């Protein structure tokens, strides 16, 4: 071999330095990207890439406080105008069927009244009458459903959720609306709790009725676009323990698949509960793993 072809000591050192620099640059860039994705704070996200001809949008919602929607409405509405389809968690256009409503009831051997003390039952019926116009509680109803009503006792305008407000705006603008979780699918998650577990949750909610559990922090985190903090607060204060897994995490993969299918058909604005979008097992992370680019849209 010609000695001219042999690398000199200086050339080898320079190559090592160059490779080391390039490696360090790649690692630093990757770290910035990962850190940026984890720390981005926004309630509205643009979804592109992975074959999409036009972007779709994810909008984080809360189960209450339509006043919070008013604060983000100016940011969301221009993007609502740019799509023809809106996806919400619940399908408001389809009233529940008789068979779906029957899923609320337990078997004939269970009596919710017998599971509660007289004072607990009186408190439950009084609360439901005052807040929901339900003067009589069906004795066979599964305890998880009155529990869910009580779990948001601290919230104002509970029935006017951000998702519902968005749906109404979409209908006003002539958009086609779909739900991505059927009532049956939502109930199936809750039915994995035994009646004893459901009763324990209901008793705990009755005991805590009227107590402040710092849920205002959830709204504050939402308004700051801090979806990770919303997820943490939900897990700690709103749906503790197994309930968070069932209501906020368990079916995220199937929801992400449904969202992907719809986005590949046509651009859409997709309303997703904020607690489902947080980093850990959240839909943003799941869509990124599928190859989509998700970018936070900051308010002007």
N, C-alpha and C positions, 0 to 999 in steps of 0.2 A: 504493500500500500504506500502511496506517495505520502511523504510526511506532511505535505501541504494540506492533505485531507484530514489529518489528525487534529482534533480539537485541542487548543492550547489550554493551559491551566486557567488563564484569564477568561477565555471564552466560556469555559465550563462554569466558572464562578458567576459570570454575568447571567448565564442561562438560569442558574439556580435562583439568583436574586430576582430575575424577571418572573419565573414561575411562582416563587414565593409571594411576590407582590400581587400577581394576578389572582392567586388563591385567596390572599387576604382581602382583595377587592371584592371577589365573588361572595365570600362569607359575610363581609360587611354589608354588601348590597342586599343579600338574602335576609340578614338580620333586620335591616331597615324595613324591608317589605313585610316580613312577618310581624314586626313590632307595629308597623303602621296599620296593618289589617286588624290587629288585636285592639289598638287604642282608638281607632276611628269612632267618633261619636256622631250619630245621626239617626233620625227616625225614618229617613227616606233614602233608598239605595237604588242606583242604576245597575241593571244586569245586562251584560253584553258578552260577546265571545261565544265559543263553542257552536258556531254555525248560525247564530241568530242574525237575521238580516237587519232587524231594528231592535233597539233596547226595550226591555221591560223594566218594571219598577216594583220594588218591595217597600211597603209602607207599614211601619210598626204601629200597632194599635194597643189600646188598653180596654179593659172590660167595663170601664166606667168613665166618668168625667168627660162629657162632651165639650166642656169648656176647654179642655186640653186640645181637643180637635180644632176648636176655633183658632187657637194660637198657631196651629200648624197648617190650617186650611189654605192660607195664602201661598204656602210653599207647595202644597200637594196639587191644588186645582189645575195649574198649567199642565202638569203631567197627566192628570185625568183627561184633559182635553186632547192629549196626543195619542190616546189609546181608544180602542173600541170595546174592550173587554175588561171587566173588573171581577176579580176573584176575592171572595170573603170566606172566612172559616165556616160560617153557617150559611145555608141556602135559604134566604128570607123569602124567596119567591114560591117555595114549595111548603105548604102547611104540613105539619106532621100527620102521618096516616094513623088510622085506628090501631094498627099493629105496633107502630112505633110508640104511641101513647101508652099502650098496654105494658111496655117495658119499664115504665115508671113504677109499676105495682109489684109488690112482693107476693109470695104465695099466701094462701088463705090462713096458714098457721101463724103468720106474723102479724103482730099488732103494734104499731108505733106508740100508741097510747099506753100499752102495758109496759113498754120499755122505758118510759119516762115517769118521773114522779109527777103528782098532780100539779105542783108549782111549775115544773119544767114544761109540761104540756100546755098549761095556761099561758105561760110566757111565749111559747112558740105560736099558738093560735092568735094571740093578741098582736104579736109582731107581724105575722103574715097578713092579718086583717088590716092593720094600719098602713103597711107599706106596699102591699100587693093586691089588696082587695079580696083576699081569700079568707072568707069567714069560717070555713070548715076545712080542716086538714083531713084528707083521705086517710083512714086508719091503716090502709095497706100500702101506702106509699113508701118507697125505699128511703131510709133515713138520709142518704147522701144528698138527695135533692133539696129538702129543707135546709140541710147543712150548707149547701152552696148559696142559698138565699141569705143565710145568716152570716156567711163568711165575708160578705161585702157590706155589712151593716153600717160601717163607718163611711161608706162612699155616698156622695150625693149624686142624684140622677143616675142611679145604677142602671136603669133600663135604657138610658140614652147613651149607649156605648159609642166609642169612637168609630168602631166598625159599622154600627147601625147608621151613624151620621154620614159616613162615607157612602154607604149603600144608597141612602136617600138622595145624596148629591148625584150619584152615578145614574140613578133612575131619572132624575130631573133632566139630566143631560142626554138621555136616550142611549145609555150604554147597556150592553148585554152583560148580565151578572150571573155568576155561577158560585156555588159553594163547593169547597173541596173536602169537607168532612160532613158526612151524613149524621143525622141524629142517632141512627143505629150504631155507627162507628164510635161516636162520642160516648154513648151509653155502655158499649162493650168494655171500654177502659174502666169505667166506674164499677161495672159488675164484677170485676176481679176482686173487689173488696167484699169481704163477708158482711152479712148483716150486723154481726157483732162489732166489726171494725167501723162500719158506717154509724152505728148507734153511738159508739164511743166518740166519734168525731162530732156528732150532733150535740151530745151532752157537753162536750168541751166548748163548742160554739155558744151554747146557751149560757154557760158559766161566764164566758168572756164578753157577752153581749153588753155593749156600752163602754167597754174598755178601749182605750186608744193603744194601738199596737204599731205606731210609727208608720202607718201606711202612706202618710203624706210624703215620706221619703221616696216611695215608689213613683209618685207623680213627679216629684222633683227630678229624680234620675231620668225619667222618661223625657221631660221637657229639656233636659241637657243632652238627650240622645245617648245616654250611657246604658246601652242594652245589657252589658255584662252586669252592671249594678242592679238593673231591674230584675234580671234572672236570679241573682243572689238574694235579693229581698223577697221575691216570690217564694223561693225555696225556704227561707227562714220564717217569714211572717204570714204569707197568704195561703200557700198550699204546702204545709210542712210534710216532711218524710215521704212516704210512699205516694202520697197524693200528687206531689210535684212530678214525680216520674210518670204517673198515669195521665196527668192533664197537660203537661208542658214539655214532655221529652219522648215518651214512649213511641209515638207515631210520627215523629219528625221526618224520619227517612221516607215513609210513604207519602207524606205531604210534599216533601221536596220532589219526589218523583212525579206527583200530579202537577206541581207547579212547572216542572221542566216540560212535561208533555204539552201543557197549555202554551207556554212561551214559544215552543217550537212551531206551534200552529199559527200564532199571531201575537203581536205585542200586547201586554196586559199590565194593569196595575193590580198588584196582589197585596191584600191586607193580611198581615200575619201578626198574631199577638206578640207583643214586645218580648215576653218571657220565652218565646220559642226561637228568638233570633240571637240570643246571647251566644258567646263563643263556645261554651261547652255543649257539644251535641246539637248546636243550633242550626237553623236552616241556612243561614249565611255561610257557615263553615261547610255544610253538606253540599251546597251548590258550588262552592269554590273547588271542592274535591272532585266534582264532576267536570271541571274545566271552565266554569263560567268566571267572568270577571265582575266582581261586585265593588262598586265605588260609592262611598258616602256622598250624598248631595247636601251640602251645607246651606242653611238658610241665608238669604241675602241680608 
